[in-house]
Each structure stands twice: as C-alpha cells, then as structure tokens.
Amino acid sequence: MTADPERRLAEALRAQARGGGRPMTPPRGEPDRAPGVSVRTALLLALLGGGVLGMVLALLSLLAPGLIPALG
C-alpha cells in the first residue's frame, strides 16, 4: 500500500520534469544586440559631457567674472 502513493508521486514528478505532455518552448538565448550605440554608452557620454560643460562654465565664471550673466 505504501508503494502506490510513492510510485504515483514519482510518476508525477517525472511527468512534470518532462513537461507533462505539453510542448516545451525552446530556451531563450541572449537577444541579439542592435547595431549602434548602447544605452549604457549613451548615458556615460551624456554624463561626461555634462561634467565637461559644468567645469568649463565654472572655470569661465572664475577666470572672467561678469562674462556669464546671472540667472537669478
């Protein structure tokens, strides 16, 4: 009697591991990268560009006071 539930459980686990008769979907691979600039590269370039622009404006305001009008 105890072998019957164990056998049914083993069969159910095997069927679940095989997909249970359902067609299995193929495993997903890595998506193909689109040619061009990646988002990470674009964000890094924008950050570096903003840093350079900020440094230029800061140096310009220190070295040539009054050249850049006040905004406030």
HUMOKA-V212089 format. One record per residue. N is the residue number from 1. D_CENTER is the distance of its C-alpha to the mean C-alpha in whole Angstrom. Layout:
# HUMOKA-V212089
N | D_CENTER
N | D_CENTER
This chain:
# HUMOKA-V212089
1 | 53
2 | 50
3 | 49
4 | 48
5 | 46
6 | 44
7 | 44
8 | 43
9 | 40
10 | 39
11 | 40
12 | 37
13 | 35
14 | 35
15 | 35
16 | 32
17 | 30
18 | 31
19 | 30
20 | 33
21 | 34
22 | 31
23 | 30
24 | 27
25 | 24
26 | 22
27 | 19
28 | 16
29 | 15
30 | 12
31 | 12
32 | 14
33 | 13
34 | 14
35 | 17
36 | 17
37 | 15
38 | 11
39 | 9
40 | 9
41 | 13
42 | 14
43 | 13
44 | 15
45 | 18
46 | 18
47 | 18
48 | 21
49 | 23
50 | 23
51 | 24
52 | 27
53 | 28
54 | 28
55 | 30
56 | 32
57 | 33
58 | 34
59 | 36
60 | 38
61 | 39
62 | 40
63 | 42
64 | 43
65 | 44
66 | 45
67 | 43
68 | 40
69 | 41
70 | 40
71 | 38
72 | 40
